Amino acid sequence: MTYKNTISELKALISNDFENRLIEAAFKNLEYSANVLRFNNFAYSIRELSRHILYSLAPNEEVLQCSWYRNLIADSTHGITRGQRIKYAIQGGLNDQILTNQVIDIHYIKKAQKSLTDSIEILSKYTHVNPDTFEISQTEIDDLVSKVISSLKLFINTINETRKYIINNIEDKLTNELIEHTLWEVKDDIDILATHHNIEEIEVSKYYINKIGAKELDILAEGTVKVRLQWGSDGDLRRGDGAEMNTSFPFESSLNAKFNKKIQYSKIELDNFDVNTDSWYE
């Protein structure tokens, strides 16, 4: 049986080269028909893939910074449980109270967490060498491979879909006006192309949450900045020796919003404001 399509489907769900290579290596195990442990080796590799995905979504340094983090592992200074990694992968540093009051029913989150835990347990089950997974037929292998892949897909999709649902609900509570107000705070730092300039208007056309971090939301915004450019002094303009014009340029900006009890009142700070003036030279 060929697994080419299955491999392609899995690669579409992950994000880096190591995970792509691990998927290919996992399926390579199934090619060695003389190895009676080929399915167990495959299942072990897929479980390790799920572990790597979870660790990449919930790095130690991020989880430890979360307000909801508590050390639940005895004899460990900075122990992190699998459940805590799952929690971070879904909701970042947002605590349950903020989620429940403003974003999503906490029971929805707990249901997703249980689904993820169940998926990992299914993956772990097939890594063990038992009579029912040892020296089995190709038909049985194909059936078990299907179950393992279904569990992995469920694991990845549950994280992605739940986090997306949370992000969409948070984005609905943010407004263009809130973001535009933050951008206005740095208008004097924007160096355009003339002796003098004035920002006439900043218009946000699109914004989205790029990441839910341990303590803040990372936001990316795009839009247009409308400016008045002036060459020469005001006196030069009055004498006809200066010039002025109104124009606009697209911009991209990265911002962060510190977690607040009321998301719509979050304190937003600017990380970067990049005005694209390429059209000026065309």
VENHUQUI-V707442 format. One record per pair of residues at least 24 apart in sequence whose ideal C-beta (glycine too) atoms are under 8 Angstrom apart, sorted by the first residue. I is the first residue (numbers start at 0). J is the second residue. D is the distance in Angstrom with one decimal. If there is no record, write none. Layout:
i=(I I)
j=(J J)
d=(D D)
This chain:
i=(0 0 2 2 2 5 8 9 9 9 12 12 12 12 13 13 14 15 17 18 18 18 21 21 21 22 29 29 32 35 35 36 36 37 38 38 38 38 38 38 39 39 39 39 39 39 41 41 42 42 42 42 42 42 43 45 45 45 45 46 46 46 46 46 48 49 49 49 49 49 52 52 53 53 53 53 54 56 56 56 56 57 57 57 57 57 61 61 61 61 61 62 62 64 64 64 65 65 65 65 65 66 66 66 66 67 67 67 81 81 82 82 85 85 85 85 86 87 88 88 89 89 89 89 90 90 90 91 91 91 91 92 92 92 92 92 92 93 93 93 94 97 97 97 98 101 101 101 102 102 102 102 103 103 103 107 107 108 111 111 111 114 114 115 115 115 118 118 118 118 118 119 121 121 121 122 122 122 122 162 165 166 166 166 169 169 169 169 170 170 170 172 172 173 173 173 173 173 173 174 175 175 177 177 177 178 178 178 178 178 178 179 180 181 181 181 181 182 182 182 182 184 185 185 188 189 189 189 191 191 191 191 191 192 192 192 193 193 193 194 194 194 194 195 195 195 196 196 196 196 197 197 197 198 198 198 199 199 199 199 200 200 201 201 209 212 214 214 215 215 215 215 216 216 216 216 217 217 217 218 218 218 218 218 219 219 219 219 220 220 220 220 221 221 221 221 222 222 222 223 223 223 223 224 224 224 224 246 248 248 248 248 248 249 249 250 250 251)
j=(137 141 26 29 144 148 152 148 151 152 152 155 156 159 52 155 55 55 51 48 51 52 47 48 51 48 140 144 137 133 134 128 133 140 125 132 135 140 143 144 125 126 127 128 132 133 144 147 122 125 126 132 143 147 126 122 147 148 151 119 122 123 125 126 151 118 119 122 151 154 154 155 81 84 85 88 84 84 87 88 158 83 84 85 87 88 87 91 92 212 213 87 213 92 213 214 91 92 94 213 214 92 94 214 258 92 94 95 116 119 112 116 112 115 116 158 112 213 158 162 158 161 162 165 162 165 211 210 211 212 213 211 212 213 214 215 258 165 211 258 258 258 260 262 165 172 261 262 165 168 169 262 164 165 168 161 164 161 157 158 161 153 157 154 157 158 150 151 153 154 157 154 146 147 150 147 150 151 154 211 211 207 208 211 208 211 216 262 206 207 208 262 263 206 218 256 262 263 265 263 203 206 263 265 267 203 206 218 220 254 267 203 267 254 267 268 269 220 252 269 272 269 269 272 272 224 272 274 226 228 248 274 276 228 276 279 228 229 230 229 230 231 232 228 229 230 226 227 228 229 226 227 229 224 225 226 225 226 227 245 224 225 225 250 253 255 257 258 255 256 257 258 255 256 258 265 253 254 255 253 254 255 256 267 251 252 253 254 251 252 253 254 249 250 251 252 249 250 252 247 248 249 250 248 249 250 274 279 274 275 276 278 279 274 275 274 275 275)
d=(7.1 5.4 5.1 7.0 7.4 5.9 7.7 7.2 7.0 7.5 6.9 4.7 7.3 7.7 6.7 7.3 8.0 7.4 7.3 6.3 6.4 6.7 7.1 5.1 7.0 6.6 6.9 7.0 7.6 6.2 4.1 6.8 7.3 7.5 7.4 6.0 6.6 5.0 6.0 7.2 7.2 6.2 7.5 5.4 5.9 7.3 6.9 7.4 6.8 3.8 4.8 7.7 7.6 5.5 4.3 6.0 5.4 7.5 5.6 7.4 4.1 5.8 8.0 5.5 7.0 7.5 6.1 5.7 6.0 5.4 7.7 6.7 7.4 5.1 6.9 6.2 6.9 7.6 7.3 4.0 6.7 7.6 3.9 7.5 3.9 4.8 6.4 7.8 7.7 6.7 4.7 4.9 7.4 6.7 3.7 6.1 7.5 4.1 8.0 5.0 7.8 6.3 5.5 7.8 7.7 7.3 4.8 6.9 7.4 7.1 6.9 7.0 5.4 5.0 6.9 7.9 6.7 7.8 5.2 7.2 6.3 5.0 5.5 7.1 7.4 6.0 6.5 7.4 3.1 5.7 6.6 7.1 6.2 4.0 5.4 7.8 6.5 7.6 6.3 6.5 7.9 6.9 6.8 7.2 7.2 6.8 7.3 5.5 5.8 4.8 6.1 7.5 6.7 5.9 6.0 7.6 7.9 7.0 5.4 7.9 4.3 6.7 5.0 5.9 5.5 6.7 4.6 7.3 4.9 4.0 7.3 6.7 7.1 7.5 4.3 6.3 5.4 6.7 7.7 7.2 7.1 7.7 4.8 6.9 6.1 7.9 6.9 5.9 7.5 6.3 5.8 4.5 4.7 7.0 7.5 7.5 7.2 6.9 7.7 7.2 4.5 7.3 7.2 7.8 6.4 5.2 5.6 7.1 5.4 6.7 6.5 5.4 7.9 6.0 4.4 7.0 5.7 7.6 6.3 6.7 6.5 6.9 5.5 6.0 7.8 7.3 6.8 6.2 5.7 6.3 7.7 7.1 7.0 6.2 6.3 6.0 3.9 5.7 5.3 6.1 5.2 6.1 7.7 7.7 4.2 8.0 5.3 6.6 5.4 6.8 6.6 4.5 7.7 6.3 7.4 5.7 4.5 6.2 5.6 6.9 7.5 4.2 7.6 7.9 7.7 7.9 6.7 6.2 4.5 5.9 5.0 6.3 6.5 4.4 7.6 7.3 6.9 7.8 5.7 7.1 4.5 6.8 6.1 7.2 7.2 7.3 5.7 7.8 7.3 4.6 7.8 6.4 7.1 7.1 5.4 7.6 7.3 6.0 8.0 5.1 7.1 5.8 7.0 5.6 7.9 5.1 5.9 7.9 5.1 5.9 5.4 7.0 7.7 7.7 5.0 4.8 6.7 7.4)
